[in-house]
Amino acid sequence: MIKDQEVANIIRKEENKQQFKLSMIPSENFFSADVRKAVGSVFMHKYAEGNVGKRYYEGNQFVDKLELLTIERAKKVFSLPENWSVNVQALAGSNANLAVYLTLLNIGDTIMGMYLPDGGHLSHGWSYEPKVEQNPNELTYMGGSRKVNISSKIFKTVQYKTNPNTQLFNYDEIERIALEHKPKLIITGGTAYPREIDYQRMKQIAEKVGAYYLADIAHEAGLIAAGVNKSPVGIADVVTMTTHKTLRAGRGALILANKEMIKKINRSILPGLQGGPFNHSIAGICVGLGETLNPEFKEYASQTVKNAQFLCSELQKYNFQIVSGGTDKHLILIDLTNKPLLGKKFARALDYAGIIANMNTMPQEKQSPANPSALRLGTPWITTRGMKESEITLIAAWINQVMEICSQWNELEFADFENKVKSSPEIATIANQVQELCMNFPLEI
Ligand SMILES: Cc1ncc(COP(=O)(O)O)c(C=O)c1O
């Protein structure tokens, strides 16, 4: 154990929380002991600016071996065409996207991504106008003066929304918006879109307007690696992903593209955006990619989706409305507009009951992002623990109980609401039941 007692105590508390609560944030997962050992390895000591065989500093023989192995594994896991390669150095998904933008675009070009409140990502060009209410019938979003992400500071942005009736991608409308605004880059992918994307159709739209097509598969990378979701490889011009969500390979990112483009992307990463790569993170990614080739990974990925789908149907029994009516993936979005508690209070109440989730915006959102109408739940981590349908039945019942118990306090100010939840014996009882369930599925910490 770490000798620094102050830090050791905080780590122990985090370990206990992870062990005894249900982590149901879709972007999180629990990595194997081997991935964690690799991330904690001596590779963290080394500076390795440059790429395989071309480093600025000496002593990178083994970093080169490691990076090459990681690239080769990524090629295999994502079935890359012969003329494609991989950058494994982006420190995070947002950096990976920025590196792609810096490679393909000039400052001031137009990028087109999914509207953030419908499930897009900040790094796909988010900006907004404070205190201006959105017209729900307007399906194009041009952003506002608050350019909160670098992608909206340096590029012009246009965003597409989902179909207000189905909450699904509206491909005809996306095509119309693309034809009108002629973006240089079209982006798909997001943080809260529960359905598969028609990559072929998106590529056709991009081709029609002369745009590049970037598929950001940060969330579903593990499902795609396992063949449980469809892959954009061979369709999109470039694919980015995080490695720490469904892929379960430690923190980091991968960028896939043809070899010529990867050479340029490598230069956008260094010297464009970053200094030395995190070799230790790359070591974790390498081990994690290796693990995806085991049959157990495919089982985990398909059970993750089954669990999410079963969670939808169990919650529907309690009259919870599911955005888009279900999921094809590892995540679900509950529309809470027919319930007494919205996202902020419900997520906090669930945390006291031992279920960690997050508040989220949803299509046709009328609330502020600080207290949005939805709750987002994911099944990767609990599936990694080995939980299946019978545990999902218990979890759905607890989620419903928390809503029922806490509804009586829905009118209270947030701090007063939290105090009521904190001191509720009924919520404490659920937290104990959650803990018992977790003890049957122990994490190897
Ligand atoms: C679709 C998408 N892209 C990019 C990112 C950014 O990843 P990171 O947090 O590693 O920067 C995320 C993270 O949630 C994401 O969901």
The ligand as a Gaussian input file, in Angstrom:
#p B3LYP/6-31G(d) Opt

LIG

0 1
 C      -18.508000      10.535000     -28.275000
 C      -17.391000      11.009000     -27.407000
 N      -16.325000      11.575000     -27.981000
 C      -15.304000      12.030000     -27.243000
 C      -15.294000      11.891000     -25.879000
 C      -14.163000      12.492000     -25.099000
 O      -13.387000      11.610000     -24.464000
 P      -12.392000      12.093000     -23.310000
 O      -13.227000      12.296000     -22.098000
 O      -11.419000      10.975000     -23.210000
 O      -11.771000      13.371000     -23.782000
 C      -16.361000      11.270000     -25.238000
 C      -16.363000      11.118000     -23.771000
 O      -17.332000      10.993000     -23.128000
 C      -17.443000      10.821000     -26.024000
 O      -18.504000      10.260000     -25.461000

